[in-house]
Amino acid sequence: MIIKQSEFVISNTNIAKCPAPNMPEYAFVGRSNVGKSSLINMLTGRKKLAKISVKPGKTRLINHFIINKNWYLVDLPGYGYAKVSKTSKDSWQKFINKYIENRENLVCLFVLIDSRLEPQKNDLEFIDSLGKKQIPFALVFTKTDKLNKIKLSNNLEIFRKTMLEKWEELPREFITSSEKVIGRDDILNYIDELNKLYNEKK
């Protein structure tokens, strides 16, 4: 897939104010500071489409972008260690859950995982919750350029083994680096495949 057009549509915390669910939609979520904004900018080929901050927790709204005028990309707030109040975190979690559980045109949720870290409790808990709710998702390992091949391979294998303690099979996964533009075509081609399936069912 080639992205020819990417435009901001709306930001809000109310699922009722999201764009009409008449096109396939793909949301990106992960722990604070996992590199979500950088990944979105890398995928769309625009340096400032999603705002990047050195301070975790910058994204605080459901941000919709329309891509090639035929599908939506959604930037969701991060979870984890962002230095914000418990009230704010609880509020974010509520509207994120409401979006994930009720957005009828959500085709796939891309869950970003920092490849440099050992399996994180909040990542695993979030992934488990998706399984219980039967939300379709894929894993996106970020910042892979920060590790050598052996360390990266070991970290990914540890994460897979940890998941297999509870999961019968593993979800689709993508290896990415926003700096080195790794994984861009893989993710976009996957979205293209899902778009075709979505449109066939209409």
C-alpha positions in Angstrom: 0.0 0.0 0.0 1.1 3.5 -0.8 -0.2 6.3 1.4 -1.0 9.2 -0.8 -3.1 11.2 1.6 -3.3 11.4 5.4 -5.4 14.0 7.2 -6.4 14.8 10.8 -10.1 14.4 11.3 -11.1 14.8 15.0 -9.9 14.4 18.6 -12.3 13.5 21.4 -13.0 11.3 24.4 -16.5 10.4 23.4 -17.1 7.4 21.1 -20.4 9.0 20.0 -18.4 11.9 18.5 -16.1 9.6 16.4 -16.5 9.7 12.7 -19.3 7.6 11.2 -18.2 4.0 11.2 -18.5 3.6 7.5 -14.8 2.7 6.7 -12.4 0.2 8.2 -10.5 1.5 11.2 -7.1 0.6 12.7 -6.1 1.8 16.2 -2.6 2.0 17.7 -2.1 1.7 21.5 0.8 0.9 23.9 2.5 1.9 27.0 3.5 5.5 27.4 6.8 6.3 25.6 6.7 3.1 23.5 7.2 5.2 20.3 3.6 5.3 19.1 3.6 8.7 17.6 6.9 8.1 15.8 5.5 4.8 14.4 2.4 6.6 13.1 4.5 9.3 11.5 6.7 6.7 9.9 3.8 4.7 8.5 2.2 7.8 7.0 5.4 9.3 5.8 4.7 12.6 7.7 7.0 13.8 10.4 4.4 15.8 12.3 1.1 14.0 11.8 1.1 12.6 15.3 2.7 14.8 18.0 5.8 13.5 19.5 6.9 14.4 23.1 9.8 13.5 25.3 7.3 13.4 28.1 5.3 10.2 28.3 1.5 10.5 28.2 1.3 13.2 25.5 -1.7 11.6 23.7 -4.8 12.1 25.9 -7.5 11.9 23.3 -8.9 9.5 20.7 -7.2 11.0 17.5 -8.7 10.0 14.1 -6.8 10.4 10.9 -8.3 9.5 7.5 -5.9 7.7 5.1 -6.2 7.7 1.3 -9.8 8.7 2.0 -10.8 5.0 2.5 -9.7 4.0 6.0 -9.1 5.5 9.5 -6.0 5.4 11.6 -6.6 6.0 15.3 -4.0 7.2 17.8 -5.1 6.1 21.3 -3.7 7.4 24.7 -0.9 5.3 26.1 -1.1 3.3 29.3 1.5 2.6 32.0 3.9 4.9 33.7 2.9 8.4 32.4 3.2 10.9 35.2 -0.4 12.0 35.4 -3.0 11.7 38.2 -4.8 8.5 38.9 -8.0 10.3 38.1 -6.7 11.1 34.6 -5.5 7.5 34.1 -8.8 6.1 35.2 -10.6 8.5 32.8 -8.4 7.5 29.9 -8.8 3.8 30.6 -12.6 4.1 30.6 -12.9 5.9 27.3 -10.2 3.7 25.7 -12.1 0.5 26.8 -15.4 2.0 25.6 -13.8 2.7 22.2 -12.2 -0.7 21.9 -15.3 -2.6 23.0 -17.9 -0.7 21.0 -16.3 0.7 17.8 -18.0 -1.5 15.3 -15.7 -0.7 12.4 -12.4 -1.4 14.3 -10.8 -4.1 12.2 -7.5 -4.5 14.2 -5.9 -3.0 17.2 -2.1 -2.7 16.9 -0.6 -3.1 20.4 2.9 -1.6 20.5 5.6 -3.4 22.7 9.0 -1.9 23.5 11.4 -4.6 22.2 14.2 -3.4 24.6 12.3 -4.5 27.7 11.4 -7.8 29.4 7.7 -8.6 29.3 5.8 -5.9 31.2 2.9 -6.7 33.5 0.6 -3.9 32.1 1.3 -5.0 28.5 0.4 -8.6 29.3 -2.7 -7.7 31.3 -3.9 -5.4 28.5 -3.3 -8.2 25.9 -5.1 -10.7 28.1 -8.1 -8.4 28.4 -8.3 -8.1 24.6 -8.4 -11.9 24.4 -11.2 -12.1 26.9 -13.2 -9.4 25.0 -12.3 -11.1 21.6 -10.9 -7.9 20.2 -8.7 -8.6 17.1 -5.2 -7.4 17.6 -1.6 -7.6 16.4 1.7 -7.0 18.2 4.1 -4.3 17.0 7.6 -4.5 18.5 9.1 -1.1 18.5 12.7 0.4 18.7 14.3 -2.8 17.4 17.2 -0.8 16.0 18.3 -0.1 19.6 19.3 -3.8 20.0 21.7 -6.2 18.3 20.2 -9.1 16.5 20.9 -11.7 19.2 19.5 -9.5 22.0 16.4 -8.7 19.9 15.8 -12.3 19.1 16.1 -13.3 22.7 13.7 -10.6 23.9 11.1 -11.5 21.3 11.4 -15.2 22.2 10.9 -14.5 25.9 7.8 -12.4 25.1 6.4 -15.2 22.9 7.0 -17.8 25.6 5.4 -15.7 28.2 2.3 -15.2 26.1 2.1 -18.9 25.4 1.8 -19.6 29.1 -1.8 -18.4 28.6 -2.4 -18.3 24.9 -2.9 -21.3 22.6 -1.5 -19.4 19.6 0.3 -16.2 19.1 -1.2 -13.1 17.3 0.3 -11.6 14.1 3.5 -9.7 15.0 5.5 -7.0 13.3 9.1 -5.9 13.9 9.6 -2.2 13.5 12.0 0.8 13.8 10.7 4.3 13.2 14.2 5.6 12.8 15.3 3.0 10.3 11.8 2.7 8.6 11.6 -1.0 9.4 8.3 -2.8 9.2 6.4 0.0 7.4 5.5 -2.1 4.3 4.7 -5.1 6.4 2.1 -3.2 8.5 0.6 -1.3 5.5 0.4 -4.5 3.4 -1.4 -6.2 6.3 -3.9 -3.3 6.6 -4.4 -3.5 2.8 -5.3 -7.2 3.1 -7.7 -6.5 5.9 -9.3 -3.6 4.0 -10.0 -5.9 1.1 -11.6 -8.5 3.4 -13.6 -5.7 5.1 -15.0 -4.4 1.8 -15.8 -7.9 0.6 -18.1 -8.4 3.6 -20.0 -5.1 3.1 
